[in-house]
């Protein structure tokens, strides 16, 4: 649901009633992961997606029905039908469970949903936990959890249940994870565990592009497409301008290593070094290779790469640190233009983030979708 928070937050502000369908569990080759959502308002307007098209029509009708029922929250399963491949289902062979929740003016969980959507739309880190399997009276209930451990709303059971869920959800929020959670409910509430979907909304990961060149302009556009918060840094004010990089979130005029020393990075940050100039690259990479970031790249020919490695060794960079460096940066796409090169770099970043091999799927016998959360720390790289 939080993946379409900006649009849903506008709907809440306009006082619209809507129903939201959220993927809560997947199996096999499902196209979307838990947290993906489709919402439908009382006028029939739809936003979002839960399957990439396979079951959107059926889920749309479930949302319309939920709006009519008002308080009815349901979980529906969709999967491939061997008897009729054209029946409603996932022809890719996967299975998805969809939680459909009406959010009307009289819904007891509307205020919690509104607060969660406002937080996510505003770039605030927050998590929302919703019951997906349990007693009927708990279905649709939600708990909003902040980074400081404070929480709003409730699951309608014993207060200890809310506290236990809030603790688990906060841990998932700290890791930026969206996943299902099983927790033992208090015996006075029900005699079996509850299953909840915990959706985490965290600020966009950072992409810092060093070097205000034409290749950087293309990479900024691709970075924004991939939902990164993109910063361009260059020591030359004539090149580092908003006019040349209108899509960038930030333009910084400073020596790259000095800026990297002063700015905040984390395990999701990607660093793309496109300067291929030793006076910029060496001090920058000497620092970057010691940071727990997700990815670092350094543009240059193979000859430039060898010279760069020699210079890095001379300033004390270890072989273990050099092994983290992706060089040349990007996947082998035969890229020549700035746009093709940006695609090559972005493809490697995605493969590194998701654990992909980077080989062609045709005949490779590798998974199309890779399970599990993003790796906290990735490798580092450079392009010819």
PLY file of the C-alpha trace (Angstrom):
ply
format ascii 1.0
element vertex 384
property float x
property float y
property float z
element edge 383
property int vertex1
property int vertex2
end_header
0.00 0.00 0.00
2.80 2.41 0.84
4.17 2.03 -2.70
1.30 4.25 -3.89
1.24 6.44 -0.77
1.57 9.75 -2.60
-1.59 9.21 -4.66
-3.54 7.65 -1.78
-2.56 10.51 0.51
-4.15 12.90 -1.99
-7.30 10.78 -1.98
-7.46 10.93 1.81
-7.00 14.71 1.71
-9.86 14.96 -0.77
-12.10 12.88 1.51
-12.47 10.04 -0.99
-13.60 6.56 0.02
-11.51 3.80 -1.50
-10.54 0.16 -1.18
-6.95 -0.98 -1.32
-5.78 -4.43 -2.42
-2.31 -5.36 -1.19
-0.10 -8.34 -2.02
0.53 -10.07 1.31
2.17 -13.32 0.21
3.67 -14.74 -2.98
4.76 -18.14 -4.23
6.51 -19.24 -7.38
7.13 -16.77 -10.18
4.87 -13.95 -9.01
5.46 -10.58 -10.74
4.98 -8.33 -7.67
6.21 -8.64 -4.10
4.42 -8.18 -0.74
3.38 -4.56 -0.29
2.47 -3.95 -3.95
-1.02 -2.45 -4.09
-3.97 -1.54 -6.29
-6.55 0.99 -5.02
-9.99 1.83 -6.36
-12.10 4.81 -5.26
-15.88 5.12 -5.15
-15.92 6.60 -8.68
-14.10 3.57 -10.07
-10.72 5.27 -10.52
-7.83 2.82 -10.11
-4.16 3.34 -9.28
-1.31 0.90 -8.72
-0.88 -2.75 -9.61
-0.74 -6.11 -7.85
0.24 -8.46 -10.66
1.50 -6.58 -13.68
-1.82 -7.23 -15.41
-2.60 -10.92 -14.78
-5.41 -10.51 -12.24
-5.99 -6.75 -12.15
-9.57 -7.02 -13.43
-10.63 -9.51 -10.77
-8.92 -7.53 -8.00
-10.56 -4.35 -9.25
-13.97 -5.98 -8.82
-13.02 -7.17 -5.32
-12.21 -3.59 -4.39
-15.54 -2.33 -5.75
-17.34 -5.03 -3.75
-15.40 -4.17 -0.59
-16.45 -0.54 -0.92
-20.07 -1.62 -1.14
-19.77 -3.94 1.88
-18.08 -1.20 3.87
-16.49 -3.15 6.71
-15.63 -6.40 4.93
-11.91 -7.21 4.71
-10.97 -10.33 2.76
-7.93 -12.26 1.61
-8.16 -13.84 -1.84
-5.67 -16.20 -3.50
-4.90 -16.13 -7.21
-2.86 -18.73 -9.05
-2.40 -20.57 -12.32
-5.31 -22.76 -13.44
-4.25 -26.03 -15.12
-7.81 -26.65 -16.27
-8.19 -23.34 -18.02
-5.14 -21.22 -18.72
-7.44 -18.35 -19.67
-9.22 -18.35 -16.31
-8.46 -15.62 -13.83
-5.00 -16.46 -12.52
-1.30 -16.02 -12.92
-0.30 -17.69 -16.16
3.35 -17.31 -15.11
2.74 -20.13 -12.62
2.93 -18.09 -9.42
0.50 -17.65 -6.55
-0.36 -14.42 -4.78
-2.53 -13.68 -1.75
-4.31 -10.34 -1.85
-5.67 -8.47 1.20
-8.59 -6.22 0.23
-9.51 -3.52 2.75
-12.17 -0.80 2.39
-11.12 2.63 3.65
-14.28 4.67 4.09
-15.21 7.60 6.29
-16.71 5.17 8.83
-13.81 2.67 8.73
-12.26 2.32 12.22
-8.79 2.10 10.68
-9.07 5.15 8.40
-7.11 7.46 10.76
-4.23 4.98 11.01
-4.17 4.53 7.24
-4.23 8.31 6.77
-1.29 8.79 9.15
0.70 6.00 7.49
0.08 7.39 4.01
0.98 10.93 5.08
4.24 9.69 6.60
5.21 7.69 3.52
4.21 10.46 1.11
6.28 12.93 3.13
9.41 10.78 3.01
9.22 9.91 6.71
10.41 6.49 7.86
7.44 4.53 9.21
5.98 1.02 9.15
2.38 -0.14 9.10
1.37 -3.61 10.31
-1.93 -5.16 9.21
-3.54 -8.46 10.15
-3.74 -10.80 7.15
-4.73 -14.01 8.95
-6.53 -14.23 12.28
-9.92 -13.68 13.91
-12.47 -11.92 11.71
-12.74 -9.02 14.14
-9.05 -8.21 13.68
-8.98 -8.25 9.89
-8.31 -4.77 8.57
-6.88 -3.50 11.84
-3.61 -1.61 11.54
-0.75 -0.33 13.65
1.53 2.52 12.55
5.05 2.35 14.00
7.59 5.20 14.04
11.37 4.94 14.17
11.43 5.95 17.85
9.14 3.04 18.74
6.01 5.13 19.18
2.91 3.65 17.58
-0.62 4.67 16.64
-3.80 2.68 16.16
-4.19 -0.83 17.42
-5.11 -4.39 16.56
-8.11 -4.48 18.88
-6.70 -7.08 21.23
-4.67 -7.08 24.42
-2.27 -4.09 24.77
0.66 -6.51 24.98
-0.17 -7.66 21.46
0.19 -4.10 20.14
3.49 -3.67 21.95
4.85 -6.97 20.65
3.88 -6.16 17.07
5.30 -2.63 17.40
8.66 -4.03 18.55
8.84 -6.47 15.65
7.70 -3.86 13.13
10.28 -1.36 14.35
13.05 -3.93 13.81
11.81 -4.49 10.25
11.60 -0.73 9.71
15.21 -0.31 10.84
16.19 -2.82 8.14
13.87 -1.22 5.56
12.06 -4.55 5.09
8.53 -5.33 3.98
7.50 -8.88 4.86
4.97 -11.03 6.68
5.25 -11.60 10.40
3.81 -14.35 12.59
3.30 -13.54 16.23
1.60 -15.40 19.07
-1.56 -13.62 20.13
-2.48 -13.35 23.78
-4.48 -16.38 24.92
-7.33 -14.16 26.04
-7.73 -12.96 22.46
-7.51 -16.10 20.36
-5.95 -19.52 20.49
-3.65 -19.27 17.46
-0.91 -17.00 16.10
-1.64 -13.97 13.98
-0.10 -13.31 10.59
0.57 -9.69 9.72
2.01 -7.81 6.78
4.54 -5.20 7.86
5.18 -2.56 5.20
8.19 -0.31 5.70
8.51 3.10 4.11
11.96 4.62 4.26
13.46 7.66 2.51
14.70 6.98 -1.00
18.23 5.52 -1.18
20.97 7.86 -2.34
22.84 7.82 -5.62
25.82 10.16 -5.63
27.29 10.81 -9.06
30.79 12.29 -9.05
31.73 14.09 -12.26
29.41 16.54 -14.06
29.82 15.07 -17.56
27.36 14.02 -20.27
27.38 10.43 -19.03
26.39 11.75 -15.61
23.36 13.53 -17.06
22.06 10.26 -18.49
22.80 8.39 -15.25
20.90 11.00 -13.22
17.80 10.40 -15.33
18.05 6.63 -14.91
18.72 7.02 -11.19
15.56 9.07 -10.74
13.63 6.46 -12.74
14.85 3.85 -10.22
13.63 6.09 -7.35
17.02 7.15 -6.03
17.64 10.53 -4.41
20.33 11.72 -6.82
23.18 14.09 -6.02
25.72 15.34 -8.57
29.07 16.47 -7.19
31.90 18.16 -9.09
34.62 20.61 -8.07
34.11 22.65 -11.26
31.25 25.19 -10.87
31.00 25.81 -14.60
29.87 22.18 -15.12
27.97 21.44 -11.90
24.82 23.47 -12.59
21.09 22.93 -12.31
20.75 23.86 -15.96
22.88 20.87 -17.00
21.27 18.50 -14.47
17.64 19.58 -14.02
16.51 16.14 -12.81
19.08 15.94 -9.99
17.82 16.43 -6.43
21.06 18.16 -5.40
23.99 19.81 -7.14
27.16 20.12 -5.03
30.23 22.11 -6.03
33.07 20.64 -3.98
36.01 18.30 -4.23
34.48 14.79 -4.36
36.42 13.28 -1.45
35.73 16.30 0.74
32.00 16.10 0.04
31.94 12.35 0.68
33.64 12.93 4.05
30.92 15.38 5.10
27.73 13.76 3.78
25.68 10.89 5.17
25.73 7.52 3.42
24.33 4.14 4.41
24.14 0.54 3.25
21.75 1.48 0.41
23.87 4.30 -1.03
25.44 3.87 -4.47
28.47 5.90 -5.52
29.22 6.37 -9.22
32.60 7.96 -9.97
32.60 9.25 -13.54
35.49 11.72 -13.39
38.26 9.29 -14.52
40.85 11.83 -13.39
43.42 10.61 -10.85
43.48 13.84 -8.85
39.75 13.36 -8.16
39.45 9.57 -8.27
42.26 8.45 -5.97
41.37 10.41 -2.81
37.68 9.73 -3.44
38.03 5.97 -3.92
40.51 5.70 -1.05
37.65 6.86 1.18
34.76 5.19 -0.67
36.27 1.71 -0.51
36.27 1.89 3.29
32.57 2.84 3.57
29.73 0.30 4.05
27.86 1.47 0.95
25.95 -0.73 -1.49
27.91 -0.02 -4.65
30.72 2.18 -5.99
31.71 2.62 -9.62
34.60 4.42 -11.32
34.52 5.25 -15.04
37.58 4.77 -17.24
39.30 2.50 -19.72
40.97 -0.71 -18.59
44.30 1.10 -18.82
42.93 3.86 -16.60
41.65 1.23 -14.21
45.07 -0.44 -13.92
46.77 2.91 -13.32
44.11 3.82 -10.76
44.58 0.56 -8.87
48.34 1.14 -8.76
47.84 4.61 -7.32
45.31 3.30 -4.77
47.74 0.63 -3.59
50.41 3.32 -3.17
48.17 5.27 -0.78
47.48 2.19 1.33
44.26 0.72 -0.10
44.29 -3.01 0.65
43.65 -5.83 -1.80
40.49 -6.72 0.12
39.23 -3.17 -0.35
40.18 -3.17 -4.03
38.27 -6.42 -4.47
35.09 -4.51 -3.68
35.64 -2.25 -6.68
33.52 -2.87 -9.79
35.83 -1.97 -12.59
34.99 -1.47 -15.39
31.60 -0.32 -14.14
28.39 -1.69 -15.63
27.28 -4.84 -17.43
28.57 -5.78 -20.88
25.82 -4.38 -23.10
28.13 -3.06 -25.80
27.12 0.43 -24.64
28.49 3.46 -26.51
26.18 6.44 -25.94
25.73 8.15 -22.56
22.21 6.72 -22.33
23.37 3.18 -23.12
26.21 3.50 -20.62
23.81 4.75 -17.95
21.61 1.71 -18.62
24.66 -0.55 -18.28
25.56 0.99 -14.91
21.98 0.89 -13.65
21.60 -2.74 -14.71
24.66 -3.69 -12.67
23.37 -1.76 -9.66
20.03 -3.59 -9.82
21.71 -6.99 -10.29
23.98 -6.29 -7.34
21.07 -5.13 -5.20
18.82 -8.08 -6.02
21.44 -10.80 -6.30
21.06 -11.27 -10.05
23.74 -12.82 -12.23
23.56 -10.30 -15.06
23.39 -13.04 -17.70
20.63 -13.34 -20.30
17.52 -15.07 -18.91
17.02 -16.96 -22.16
18.43 -20.44 -21.63
20.17 -19.49 -18.40
18.00 -21.58 -16.01
18.32 -18.85 -13.38
15.43 -17.41 -11.32
13.55 -14.53 -12.94
12.67 -13.04 -9.54
15.14 -13.28 -6.66
13.70 -13.79 -3.17
14.92 -12.15 0.02
15.65 -8.59 1.11
18.22 -6.31 -0.45
21.76 -7.15 0.54
22.93 -4.59 3.10
26.37 -4.12 1.57
27.22 -4.74 -2.07
30.26 -4.49 -4.28
31.84 -1.61 -6.10
32.67 -0.81 -9.87
33.83 1.19 -13.16
33.10 1.43 -17.02
35.34 1.32 -20.02
0 1
1 2
2 3
3 4
4 5
5 6
6 7
7 8
8 9
9 10
10 11
11 12
12 13
13 14
14 15
15 16
16 17
17 18
18 19
19 20
20 21
21 22
22 23
23 24
24 25
25 26
26 27
27 28
28 29
29 30
30 31
31 32
32 33
33 34
34 35
35 36
36 37
37 38
38 39
39 40
40 41
41 42
42 43
43 44
44 45
45 46
46 47
47 48
48 49
49 50
50 51
51 52
52 53
53 54
54 55
55 56
56 57
57 58
58 59
59 60
60 61
61 62
62 63
63 64
64 65
65 66
66 67
67 68
68 69
69 70
70 71
71 72
72 73
73 74
74 75
75 76
76 77
77 78
78 79
79 80
80 81
81 82
82 83
83 84
84 85
85 86
86 87
87 88
88 89
89 90
90 91
91 92
92 93
93 94
94 95
95 96
96 97
97 98
98 99
99 100
100 101
101 102
102 103
103 104
104 105
105 106
106 107
107 108
108 109
109 110
110 111
111 112
112 113
113 114
114 115
115 116
116 117
117 118
118 119
119 120
120 121
121 122
122 123
123 124
124 125
125 126
126 127
127 128
128 129
129 130
130 131
131 132
132 133
133 134
134 135
135 136
136 137
137 138
138 139
139 140
140 141
141 142
142 143
143 144
144 145
145 146
146 147
147 148
148 149
149 150
150 151
151 152
152 153
153 154
154 155
155 156
156 157
157 158
158 159
159 160
160 161
161 162
162 163
163 164
164 165
165 166
166 167
167 168
168 169
169 170
170 171
171 172
172 173
173 174
174 175
175 176
176 177
177 178
178 179
179 180
180 181
181 182
182 183
183 184
184 185
185 186
186 187
187 188
188 189
189 190
190 191
191 192
192 193
193 194
194 195
195 196
196 197
197 198
198 199
199 200
200 201
201 202
202 203
203 204
204 205
205 206
206 207
207 208
208 209
209 210
210 211
211 212
212 213
213 214
214 215
215 216
216 217
217 218
218 219
219 220
220 221
221 222
222 223
223 224
224 225
225 226
226 227
227 228
228 229
229 230
230 231
231 232
232 233
233 234
234 235
235 236
236 237
237 238
238 239
239 240
240 241
241 242
242 243
243 244
244 245
245 246
246 247
247 248
248 249
249 250
250 251
251 252
252 253
253 254
254 255
255 256
256 257
257 258
258 259
259 260
260 261
261 262
262 263
263 264
264 265
265 266
266 267
267 268
268 269
269 270
270 271
271 272
272 273
273 274
274 275
275 276
276 277
277 278
278 279
279 280
280 281
281 282
282 283
283 284
284 285
285 286
286 287
287 288
288 289
289 290
290 291
291 292
292 293
293 294
294 295
295 296
296 297
297 298
298 299
299 300
300 301
301 302
302 303
303 304
304 305
305 306
306 307
307 308
308 309
309 310
310 311
311 312
312 313
313 314
314 315
315 316
316 317
317 318
318 319
319 320
320 321
321 322
322 323
323 324
324 325
325 326
326 327
327 328
328 329
329 330
330 331
331 332
332 333
333 334
334 335
335 336
336 337
337 338
338 339
339 340
340 341
341 342
342 343
343 344
344 345
345 346
346 347
347 348
348 349
349 350
350 351
351 352
352 353
353 354
354 355
355 356
356 357
357 358
358 359
359 360
360 361
361 362
362 363
363 364
364 365
365 366
366 367
367 368
368 369
369 370
370 371
371 372
372 373
373 374
374 375
375 376
376 377
377 378
378 379
379 380
380 381
381 382
382 383
